Amino acid sequence: MATKRLARQLGLIRRKSTAPANGNLGRSKSKQLFDYLIVIDFESTCWNDGIRHRSQEIIEFPAVLLNTSTGEIESEFHAYVQPQEYPILSEFCMELTGIKQDQVDEGVPLKICLSQFCKWIQKIQQEKKIIFATGISDISTSEVNLCAFVTWSDWDLGVCLEYECKRKQLIKPVFLNSWIDLRVTYKIFYKRKPKGLSGALEEVGIQFLGREHFGLDDSRNTALLAWKMIRDGCLMKITRSLNKVPTKRNPSILARSLNTDRVEETSACMSSVHDPSIYDREPENTIKSHQKLQMRPAGVNSPIKMVLKGIHPVPYLFHQQRNRTSLFMRKSLHHLMALQ
């Protein structure tokens, strides 16, 4: 025991990190997977008249860039968006969000807003050497700074923006397909269910700054909460991804030669200013996000039904083609004989 005590005094033995109230061991900030987090909190059209099946549209598009090493918000984006499906805001919506009718009237359509947002993303990518990596758990590089999006719940990127882009036939920027749900992360890390964003802040000793349901203030406060969780030892990880091909535990996405003067496939805008593919369109309120691939109804002798019946389709199709060719030759010969 005396030897161990002496070794500890000499610094040869390190004490274990003290756990926070939730029982999780603290982590060093340097072990964060992401160097930057972009926090988004949309505000949308809303009503309280009991009428359902009205589509919500984004009316405020805010984003803040959080440095996970310093806790500083280094850049911000903000725009009011002009709703087009239901252009007149309800009294309830204006009272809840503080957004006035003239502010959205002077705003821009979502397509233009996404283009402006992409330009902001491109700017910070160039300045901060940022790339977006989705679903990464084990990755390290000194050449670039990894960045992820953060929202309070999956609604902002998984529901609101996703379905509005589908309805309006806009292509959503690919880097918005993965994000960290801070509400879920909070619940797992602290082992308690948060009572809203302001309640979660209060539980960790932070007072909400600004106005609730004002998107930019909500984004700033969500960033404050994320920074507090990082200091408490929470490791931020992607919790949701809409990408068809998962990249989790696949560090090869950074194996390509990364040039810090340009950003490759996650760069600004493989996005909203092009016409969408017909395969990305889906009828409103009929198909869920994971059901994008649709198949045409199979005919009686289609290859799909033939496989189900135990018939190999290739010989059958070859036989059908040969029969059609033979029929064509017989008709041609009959026509020539008639001419003679």
Secondary structure, DSSP 8 states (H G I E B T S, - for coil): -HHHHHHHHTTSS-------TTS-----GGG-S-SEEEEE--EE----SS-------EEEEEEEEEETTT--EEEEEEEEB--SSS-S--HHHHHHH---HHHHHTSB-HHHHHHHHHHHHHHHHHHHTEEE--S-SS---SSSEEEEEEESSSIIIIIIHHHHHHHTT----GGGGEEEEHHHHHHHHHTS---HHHHHHHHTT----S-TT-HHHHHHHHHHHHHHHHHTT------EE--SS--TT-GGGGTS---TTS--TTSTTSSTTS---GGG---TTTS-TT---------TT-HHHHHHTT--HHHHHHHHHHHHHHHHHHHHHHHHHHH-
